Amino acid sequence: MHRYSLAMACTMAALHGGSPAHADEHHDLYDQTGWYHLTNASLDEVEALLETGYRLVDLEIENTNPWRVGCTMVANSGSYGSGWWWWPLKTEAELNDRLSKLNARLIDLEPYLTAANELRYAAIAVPNSGSTGVTSTDWETGFTEGEVNSWIAINPTRRIHDIQPYLAPGGETRYAFTWIGNTGSDFTLTWIITDDSLGFISQIAADNNARIVDLEPVPGGSWAAVLIPIQTGIAWWLYPNVDPNRAAEVAAKLGGRITDAERYLLNGQERMVVLIIRNSTDLALAANAQLRSSFEIATDSGLLLRELGGERYAQINDLRQFEPASTLKTFHHFHTIRQCALGLDDLDDALIYTYSKESCPQPDDPIVLRTLNQTLFDMMINSNNSSTEAIRNRYGTKALQATADMLIEADGTEFNHTLGCFCLDSTPNQTTLDDLAGLHTRVRAGLLGTLRDTFYDLMVNDYAGFSLVLDQELSASSLSEADQDLFRSFSVAAGKDGGYTCSSNAHLNRGAYRSRGAYLALPRKEGCDLSVEEFFVGCWINDLDAVGTGGTATGNVQDTMAVLYRDRIRAAIAAWDSSGTGSCIGDITGDCEVGGADLSILLSAWGTDDQEADLNGDDLVNGADLTLLLSGWGLCSG
């Protein structure tokens, strides 16, 4: 028989959509925050992380001899900042004494039996005041299932907040629970399930537009749960049958954080069920839904949209290593242009190397003679692996690795196998989206000197459908044709993509790997000031089951790039549009007029790379800049 209770009076049904004014940090807040999930951890390991500025929000006792716990913690700052306490070993009287003296309330309660078969409690508490205070609160213990349901029925102005079934010293199932007042600003509709299957609990959530905020195993194999209505803006997930050591990884793939994790046995194996709440921006969640469309949770993925040296607009698994395939060539390219910028090499120098259009270069391939510039073009735009191997042989793997490690500080980047040969049983190459963004940040900082534009010119431009998205957004805007043309002239997307599909027996069925990484530049106009904002945009999929997934992965990463491009294009157009439709190009003095004073500055900087007078951004003040200035002569309308 299904056993659950609706913890409210029927006369209050009109308040179904309500949500509590006092959000509980462990299962209601979804502002982005740092977090950790540990399993089978010692108390010393937990304390070590807590000392770095985190606090516990969920605790599970996994063993008492020796002590091992599972726990989730969040950064104790910002909207999650709070006073708090945790106690791993308390009697009922000791726990009540602590709560009373500290004016605290429980947010997580874990009864357990000691080796001497004595009942003890582990608990997490927060101050019952300020932002974490509630109108009334307490906790109960030693209840049978029937007594829990009776308590719910006779306490319509209270709601169970955390429920915990446990084995009492005599071997019978009992329940402990915390409760808070369910009136006024603390009111929310609540469903309490004391003993049922995960399937039934999930169905109650689906049928009532509710989410599970607390889930606990009942001795014997069933489950107890607390559910509340889904609040606006919240995304959440329930995942059963998870490897306990990979629970945090599952949450990270979804752009979420764990709020509750429970171990259980399935066919004699330890598994875990996890509750996850969003821990990402709206843009990140939308892009991730596109990226992971049609893929199961076992598939690895990540995405990043970041202003170079600035804000991260969308990030999921941006620090996680992945097999980048040819996207790794961006590092080869950077190292080569850096050598030329330092005068240690020359783009006109000749190279002799074996060359083939096949994926994996071979020693007996035909020999070619090409310039370094032609080799880079072939590596970056044609994505030829023989040309890539020629670059690697020219400088050496250690030199490439040193540039990544010391100059770019790309700690997650590793050069292992020959590009194009991964499917033939090689050690994966590795990088991270954050490392790729760091590379472009170093280019922006001037590490390539006057060859910065050369670096991007030798990459695929109008990359990954950029022009199509740009034209769509400009056409839908209210910008004049002249301003649209000017907007386009300052817009750049230059990138590199990569992919392996190792699905045949000869390739050991190693999986499908797709990645994209691009530099993005967009003009931003505020009043009479025109500037260029620069970003990194990237995403990846590593799917270990390549059968039939390669094409889907290619389409997903391509479409995800469009989602990320579109967000920043719209923001740039909105800023431009709000500043007026007139062009202020050439207004060097910033007085909203293009005139003699601006002309004088430009002429005095003629032939230099003066940034102020270099109106078209090509690092040279010349006739092209003069033409732009004269075209905007007169008062600016911005």
Summary of the structure (lengths in Angstrom):
residues: 638
radius of gyration: 29.9
end to end distance: 70.4
largest distance: 94.5
contacts: 2130
relative contact order: 0.08
helix: 34%
strand: 32%
